[in-house]
Amino acid sequence: MVNLLLPGDAGFEQATRPWNLAVDQPVSAVAEAHDADDVADAVKLARKQGLAVAAQPSGHGASGDVDGVLLLRTRGLSTLEIDVPARTARAGAGVAWGEVQAAAGAHGLTGLPGSSPVVTVTGYTLGGGLSWFSRAHGWASSSVRSSWTGSHPSTR
Ligand SMILES: Cc1cc2nc3c(=O)[nH]c(=O)nc-3n(C[C@H](O)[C@H](O)[C@H](O)COP(=O)(O)OP(=O)(O)OC[C@H]3O[C@@H](n4cnc5c(N)ncnc54)[C@H](O)[C@@H]3O)c2cc1C
C-alpha cells in the first residue's frame, strides 16, 4: 500500500515541500510511490476522493497551484540500468541526472543532462531537455527510445 500523508500527519509539511522553498504547496494529500503498485494505489485513492494527481519528483518546477491535488512523489522510483553495449540508460521516474551521469560516466558514457544534477531525467525530458551537448546532439527528448506505456492491471 502506498504511503499516504494527510494534513496533520507527522511528516506531511516536510513531504509537501518542493525544491524551491519559496513556493508553498498546500495539497490535500501526499503519496510517496516506490513502485508501480504504489502509483496505481495513489491514482485510485485520488479518484475516490475527487482529487487531481500531480506527479512531482523534485519540485524544481513547483508553482503552488495545488488546489484539490494529491501530490504524487516519485523520487522513490529509483531504478537505473545502464546498457553499456547498447549505449542506453533506463531510468525510473525519480532518477536525477547526477545519478545517471555517475553511473554512465563509469563506462565513459554520458547522457544529455542540463546544468543541474538534481533535476530528474523524467521532468527535464518532458520539458524537452536542453543539454550542455544539445548543439551537437539535439534535445534530450529526441533521444528517448521508449517510455513505459503498459497499463497497470489494477488501473485498467
Ligand atoms: C537549477 C536548475 C537548472 C536547470 N537547468 C536546465 C537546463 O540546463 N536545461 C533544461 O532543459 N532545463 C533546465 N532546468 C529546468 C528543469 O529541467 C525543469 O524545471 C524540470 O521540469 C525539472 O524536472 P523535475 O522532475 O526535477 O522537477 P519537478 O518540479 O519535480 O517536475 C516537473 C514536472 O515534470 C512533470 N513530471 C515529472 N515526473 C513525471 C511523471 N513521472 N509523470 C508525469 N509528469 C511528470 C510534472 O508536470 C512536473 O510538474 C533547470 C532547473 C533548475 C531548477
The ligand as a Tripos MOL2 file, in Angstrom:
@<TRIPOS>MOLECULE
LIG
   53    58     1     0     0
SMALL
NO_CHARGES

@<TRIPOS>ATOM
      1 C1         18.8850   24.9200  -11.1690 C.3       1 LIG1
      2 C2         18.1360   24.4800  -12.4060 C.ar      1 LIG1
      3 C3         18.8290   24.3000  -13.5900 C.ar      1 LIG1
      4 C4         18.1490   23.8980  -14.7580 C.ar      1 LIG1
      5 N1         18.8590   23.7020  -15.9220 N.ar      1 LIG1
      6 C5         18.2050   23.2800  -17.0280 C.ar      1 LIG1
      7 C6         18.9210   23.0330  -18.2470 C.ar      1 LIG1
      8 O1         20.1370   23.2230  -18.3430 O.2       1 LIG1
      9 N2         18.2220   22.5670  -19.3130 N.ar      1 LIG1
     10 C7         16.8560   22.3630  -19.2520 C.ar      1 LIG1
     11 O2         16.2810   21.9180  -20.2530 O.2       1 LIG1
     12 N3         16.1640   22.5810  -18.1100 N.ar      1 LIG1
     13 C8         16.8030   23.0440  -17.0110 C.ar      1 LIG1
     14 N4         16.1060   23.2960  -15.8610 N.ar      1 LIG1
     15 C9         14.6430   23.1410  -15.8730 C.3       1 LIG1
     16 C10        14.2500   21.7320  -15.4340 C.3       1 LIG1
     17 O3         14.5620   20.8120  -16.4620 O.3       1 LIG1
     18 C11        12.7160   21.7390  -15.1810 C.3       1 LIG1
     19 O4         12.4410   22.5690  -14.0720 O.3       1 LIG1
     20 C12        12.1960   20.3360  -14.9520 C.3       1 LIG1
     21 O5         10.7800   20.3690  -15.0570 O.3       1 LIG1
     22 C13        12.6100   19.7760  -13.6100 C.3       1 LIG1
     23 O6         12.1480   18.4640  -13.5250 O.3       1 LIG1
     24 P1         11.9810   17.7500  -12.1110 P.3       1 LIG1
     25 O7         11.3070   16.4470  -12.3880 O.co2     1 LIG1
     26 O8         13.2850   17.7320  -11.3850 O.co2     1 LIG1
     27 O9         11.0070   18.7890  -11.3640 O.3       1 LIG1
     28 P2          9.5240   18.6220  -10.7990 P.3       1 LIG1
     29 O10         9.0720   20.0090  -10.4750 O.co2     1 LIG1
     30 O11         9.5080   17.6260   -9.6840 O.co2     1 LIG1
     31 O12         8.6950   18.0570  -12.0250 O.3       1 LIG1
     32 C14         8.4830   18.9230  -13.1410 C.3       1 LIG1
     33 C15         7.2410   18.4930  -13.8910 C.3       1 LIG1
     34 O13         7.5440   17.3170  -14.6540 O.3       1 LIG1
     35 C16         6.3570   16.5480  -14.7850 C.3       1 LIG1
     36 N5          6.6580   15.1850  -14.3500 N.ar      1 LIG1
     37 C17         7.7510   14.7630  -13.6560 C.ar      1 LIG1
     38 N6          7.7040   13.4300  -13.4900 N.ar      1 LIG1
     39 C18         6.5600   12.9980  -14.0860 C.ar      1 LIG1
     40 C19         5.9570   11.7340  -14.2410 C.ar      1 LIG1
     41 N7          6.5210   10.6140  -13.7500 N.pl3     1 LIG1
     42 N8          4.7830   11.6570  -14.9030 N.ar      1 LIG1
     43 C20         4.1940   12.7790  -15.4230 C.ar      1 LIG1
     44 N9          4.7280   14.0240  -15.2910 N.ar      1 LIG1
     45 C21         5.8930   14.1240  -14.6350 C.ar      1 LIG1
     46 C22         5.2690   17.2060  -13.9470 C.3       1 LIG1
     47 O14         4.4780   18.0200  -14.7960 O.3       1 LIG1
     48 C23         6.0520   18.0800  -13.0100 C.3       1 LIG1
     49 O15         5.3100   19.2020  -12.5980 O.3       1 LIG1
     50 C24        16.7530   23.6960  -14.7030 C.ar      1 LIG1
     51 C25        16.0560   23.8760  -13.4970 C.ar      1 LIG1
     52 C26        16.7330   24.2740  -12.3650 C.ar      1 LIG1
     53 C27        15.9550   24.4830  -11.0990 C.3       1 LIG1
@<TRIPOS>BOND
     1     1     2 1
     2     2     3 ar
     3     2    52 ar
     4     3     4 ar
     5     4     5 ar
     6     4    50 ar
     7     5     6 ar
     8     6     7 ar
     9     6    13 1
    10     7     8 2
    11     7     9 ar
    12     9    10 ar
    13    10    11 2
    14    10    12 ar
    15    12    13 ar
    16    13    14 ar
    17    14    15 1
    18    14    50 ar
    19    15    16 1
    20    16    17 1
    21    16    18 1
    22    18    19 1
    23    18    20 1
    24    20    21 1
    25    20    22 1
    26    22    23 1
    27    23    24 1
    28    24    25 2
    29    24    26 1
    30    24    27 1
    31    27    28 1
    32    28    29 2
    33    28    30 1
    34    28    31 1
    35    31    32 1
    36    32    33 1
    37    33    34 1
    38    33    48 1
    39    34    35 1
    40    35    36 1
    41    35    46 1
    42    36    37 ar
    43    36    45 ar
    44    37    38 ar
    45    38    39 ar
    46    39    40 ar
    47    39    45 ar
    48    40    41 1
    49    40    42 ar
    50    42    43 ar
    51    43    44 ar
    52    44    45 ar
    53    46    47 1
    54    46    48 1
    55    48    49 1
    56    50    51 ar
    57    51    52 ar
    58    52    53 1
@<TRIPOS>SUBSTRUCTURE
     1 LIG1         1 GROUP 0 **** ****
